[in-house]
Amino acid sequence: MDNQTPISELHQKVGEEILGFYLVAEKELRDGKNEQYLRLKLQDRSSTISANVWKEAKKASDTFDAGDVIKIKGNVVNFKGQTQISITQVRFADKSEYAIEDFLVRSKIEPEVLAERFFAFIDKIEQEHLNKLLHLIFDDKEFFARYLDAPAAKGWHHNYMHGLIEHSISVAALCEFASTMYPVNYDLLVSGALLHDVAKVTEYEGKTNIEFSDIGRLVGHLSLSDQLVCETAARIPGFPAELLLNLRHLILAHHGEYEKASVRLPQTLEALLLHLCDNLDAQTIGVAQLVAAAPPNAVWTEFDRLNNRYYKIFRPL
């Protein structure tokens, strides 16, 4: 793999044939005008790229699954301003042929730095019951190790290792700023920011290919996070019932709308702000990832299926 071109540099290879190993992040067999074709999203540590198998697509599809590493031969092409790979040969790659670390996308921030920033927010919480709650959950070394590695999403924002803690820190920072502008309870709001997605540790599984766990699909991280908070608060003598009720509401309402799987609509000022800060970070990072994945000469990003639009890329003169 020493001579393999990173995906982030494939725009320099348009018109050339390449040979290399890539992890299959997504795989979909689609119906074309005359026959089926295989649509893939491939990834390595540097980026992701779309690829297509046009001939004998069904036969190729049966040889590997999403989450597998494959070896391909193909042509790098430019389609509507986007760099893609037109695959001519593909096979399943044996684990002895590669190091899986070469394909796992990670936060650009070192995990030790993320952990330090995260606990710095906990240390700012002065309300004794909230501070104790946060420490009981995150001082568990086994749990925190899983939390530190976890992604924040399957396919839109922070969908990489250490993405969950990175997202939670960003939401907490936005909430901290908002607390200087609006009459909110700082300790409650920031605690909600640190806890709002905590159960994504169990909602997702897999490192090479992020998938929903059974409990993630059937229950979801809002209800699971609420359950964890309630069980932990029960271990703290004298935890105020009104404080717990308000914290639970922040967690259960942070998606903002029933159509987006929110358990409740935000009905406190803190819940509304948490929802807005959460959405600001998620949407901004999602679009930023699309922009970053575009080749240097691209004018538009790839199509955003979640929000049903393309994004114009601003390049200063």
C-alpha positions in Angstrom: 0.0 0.0 0.0 3.0 2.3 0.0 2.3 3.6 -3.5 -1.4 4.1 -2.9 -2.7 7.6 -3.6 -4.8 9.0 -0.7 -8.4 9.8 -1.6 -7.8 13.5 -0.8 -5.3 13.6 -3.6 -7.2 11.6 -6.3 -8.4 14.9 -8.0 -4.8 15.1 -9.2 -5.2 11.7 -11.0 -8.3 12.6 -13.2 -7.9 10.7 -16.5 -5.5 8.2 -15.0 -5.9 4.5 -14.0 -5.3 3.7 -10.3 -4.9 0.5 -8.3 -5.5 0.5 -4.5 -7.2 -0.6 -1.3 -10.2 1.2 0.1 -12.8 0.6 2.8 -16.4 0.4 1.6 -18.3 3.0 3.6 -21.6 2.6 1.7 -22.8 0.2 -0.9 -26.0 0.3 -3.0 -27.1 -1.8 -6.1 -29.1 0.5 -8.3 -31.2 0.1 -11.4 -29.7 1.8 -14.5 -31.2 2.5 -17.9 -30.2 -0.9 -19.3 -28.8 -2.9 -16.3 -27.9 -2.6 -12.7 -24.9 -0.7 -11.5 -23.1 -0.7 -8.1 -22.8 2.7 -6.3 -20.1 2.8 -3.6 -18.7 5.3 -1.2 -15.1 4.5 -0.5 -13.0 5.9 2.3 -9.5 6.0 3.8 -8.1 8.2 6.6 -7.9 11.2 4.4 -11.4 11.4 2.9 -14.3 9.7 1.0 -15.1 9.3 -2.7 -17.9 8.0 -4.8 -17.3 5.1 -7.1 -19.3 3.0 -9.5 -19.1 -0.5 -10.9 -20.9 -0.5 -14.3 -20.4 -4.0 -15.6 -21.5 -7.2 -13.8 -22.5 -5.1 -10.9 -24.6 -7.8 -9.1 -21.7 -10.3 -9.4 -19.3 -7.8 -7.9 -21.8 -6.8 -5.1 -22.0 -10.4 -3.9 -18.3 -10.6 -3.1 -18.1 -8.0 -0.4 -20.2 -6.0 2.1 -20.2 -2.4 3.5 -17.4 -2.3 6.1 -15.1 -4.5 4.1 -11.8 -3.4 2.5 -11.6 -4.0 -1.2 -8.8 -3.8 -3.8 -9.9 -2.0 -7.0 -8.6 -1.0 -10.4 -10.3 1.9 -12.0 -10.2 5.2 -13.8 -10.4 8.5 -12.0 -13.0 10.7 -13.7 -14.6 14.1 -13.3 -18.4 14.0 -13.3 -20.3 17.3 -13.0 -17.3 18.8 -11.2 -16.9 15.9 -8.8 -14.0 13.4 -8.7 -15.2 9.8 -8.9 -13.8 6.4 -9.6 -15.1 4.2 -12.4 -14.2 0.7 -11.2 -13.1 -1.9 -13.8 -11.9 -4.6 -11.5 -12.7 -5.3 -7.8 -12.1 -8.0 -5.2 -12.4 -8.6 -1.5 -9.1 -7.8 0.3 -7.8 -10.2 3.0 -6.9 -8.7 6.4 -3.3 -9.7 5.8 -3.0 -7.2 3.0 -3.7 -4.0 4.9 -3.7 -2.2 8.3 -7.3 -1.2 9.2 -6.0 2.0 10.9 -5.3 3.4 7.3 -9.0 3.5 6.7 -10.5 4.9 9.9 -11.4 8.5 9.7 -10.7 10.3 13.0 -11.2 13.8 14.5 -8.4 16.2 13.6 -8.1 17.0 17.3 -6.1 14.5 19.4 -8.2 12.5 21.8 -6.1 13.6 24.8 -6.9 17.2 24.0 -10.6 16.4 23.5 -10.7 14.7 26.9 -9.1 17.7 28.6 -11.5 20.1 27.1 -14.5 17.9 28.0 -13.6 17.6 31.7 -12.8 21.3 31.8 -16.5 21.9 31.1 -17.5 19.5 33.9 -15.2 21.3 36.3 -17.1 24.6 35.6 -20.4 23.1 36.8 -20.9 24.5 40.3 -24.3 22.9 41.1 -23.2 20.0 43.3 -25.8 17.5 42.1 -25.1 18.1 38.4 -21.3 18.0 39.0 -21.6 14.7 40.8 -23.9 13.3 38.1 -21.4 14.1 35.4 -18.5 12.7 37.3 -20.3 9.5 38.1 -21.0 8.9 34.4 -17.7 10.1 32.8 -15.2 9.0 35.6 -16.0 5.4 34.7 -12.9 4.7 32.7 -14.4 1.9 30.6 -17.4 4.0 29.7 -15.4 7.1 28.9 -13.0 5.1 26.7 -16.0 4.0 24.6 -17.4 7.6 24.7 -14.1 9.0 23.5 -13.9 6.7 20.5 -17.6 6.9 19.5 -18.9 8.7 16.4 -21.7 11.3 16.7 -23.6 10.1 13.7 -23.8 7.5 11.0 -23.6 9.6 7.9 -24.0 13.4 8.3 -21.9 15.1 10.9 -18.9 14.0 13.0 -19.3 10.5 11.6 -15.8 9.4 12.6 -13.8 8.3 15.6 -13.9 10.8 18.5 -16.7 12.6 16.7 -19.2 12.3 19.6 -16.9 14.0 22.2 -15.9 16.6 19.6 -19.5 17.5 18.9 -20.5 17.6 22.6 -17.6 20.0 23.3 -18.7 22.3 20.5 -22.3 22.3 21.6 -21.2 23.0 25.2 -19.0 25.9 23.9 -22.0 27.3 22.0 -24.2 27.0 25.0 -21.6 28.7 27.2 -21.5 31.7 24.8 -25.3 31.7 24.7 -25.5 31.9 28.4 -23.7 35.2 28.3 -26.4 36.6 26.0 -29.6 35.2 27.4 -31.1 34.6 30.9 -30.5 30.9 31.2 -29.2 28.6 34.0 -25.6 28.0 33.0 -25.1 24.8 34.9 -28.3 23.2 33.6 -27.7 24.2 30.0 -24.1 23.1 29.8 -24.8 19.8 31.6 -27.5 19.2 29.0 -25.0 19.9 26.3 -22.5 17.4 27.7 -25.2 14.7 28.2 -27.6 15.2 25.3 -26.0 12.5 23.1 -24.3 10.4 25.7 -26.1 7.2 24.8 -24.8 7.3 21.2 -22.1 5.1 22.8 -24.7 2.3 22.6 -26.8 3.6 19.7 -24.0 2.9 17.1 -21.6 -0.1 16.7 -18.7 -1.0 14.4 -15.5 0.9 13.6 -15.0 0.1 10.0 -18.7 0.8 9.1 -20.9 2.8 11.5 -24.3 1.0 11.9 -27.2 1.3 14.3 -27.3 -1.3 17.1 -30.6 -3.1 17.7 -31.3 -1.0 20.8 -30.3 2.1 18.9 -32.9 1.4 16.3 -35.6 0.3 18.6 -35.2 2.8 21.5 -32.8 5.5 20.3 -30.2 7.7 22.0 -32.7 10.3 23.4 -34.6 7.8 25.5 -31.4 5.8 26.3 -29.6 9.0 27.5 -32.6 9.9 29.6 -32.5 6.4 31.2 -28.8 6.7 32.0 -29.3 10.1 33.6 -32.2 8.9 35.7 -30.4 5.8 36.9 -27.3 7.8 37.8 -29.3 10.5 39.6 -30.9 7.8 41.7 -27.5 7.0 43.1 -27.0 10.6 44.3 -28.7 11.3 47.7 -31.1 14.3 47.6 -30.9 15.0 43.9 -33.6 17.7 43.4 -36.6 16.4 41.5 -37.2 19.7 39.7 -33.6 19.8 38.6 -33.7 16.3 37.3 -37.0 17.0 35.5 -35.5 20.0 33.7 -32.3 18.1 32.7 -34.4 15.2 31.3 -36.4 17.7 29.3 -33.3 19.1 27.7 -32.2 15.6 26.6 -35.7 14.5 25.4 -36.3 17.7 23.5 -33.0 18.4 21.9 -34.0 17.3 18.4 -36.5 20.1 18.4 -39.3 18.6 16.2 -41.3 15.4 16.4 -40.6 14.9 12.7 -36.9 14.7 13.6 -37.5 12.0 16.3 -37.7 14.4 19.2 -39.5 12.9 22.2 -40.8 16.3 23.2 -40.8 19.8 21.8 -38.5 22.3 23.6 -40.6 23.9 26.3 -38.0 25.8 28.4 -35.6 28.5 27.4 -32.6 26.1 28.1 -34.1 23.3 26.0 -34.7 25.7 23.1 -31.1 27.0 23.2 -29.7 23.5 23.5 -31.7 22.4 20.4 -30.5 25.4 18.4 -26.8 25.0 19.5 -26.9 21.3 18.7 -28.4 21.9 15.3 -26.0 24.7 14.5 -23.0 22.5 15.1 -24.4 19.5 13.4 -25.6 21.3 10.3 -22.5 23.4 10.0 -20.1 20.5 10.4 -22.1 18.4 8.0 -21.8 21.1 5.2 -18.2 21.8 6.1 -17.5 18.1 5.6 -19.0 18.2 2.1 -17.0 21.3 1.3 -13.8 19.7 2.5 -14.4 16.6 0.5 -14.8 18.6 -2.8 -11.7 18.8 -5.0 -9.8 22.1 -5.0 -11.3 23.3 -8.3 -14.9 22.3 -7.5 -17.5 25.1 -7.6 -20.3 23.1 -5.9 -20.3 20.3 -3.3 -21.8 16.9 -3.8 -25.6 16.8 -3.4 -26.8 16.9 0.3 -29.6 14.4 0.4 -30.6 15.2 4.0 -31.3 18.9 3.2 -32.0 18.4 -0.5 -29.5 20.9 -2.0 -26.0 21.6 -3.3 -23.7 24.1 -1.6 -21.7 26.8 -3.5 -18.0 26.8 -2.4 -16.6 30.3 -1.8 -13.0 30.5 -2.7 -11.4 33.9 -1.9 -9.4 35.5 -4.7 
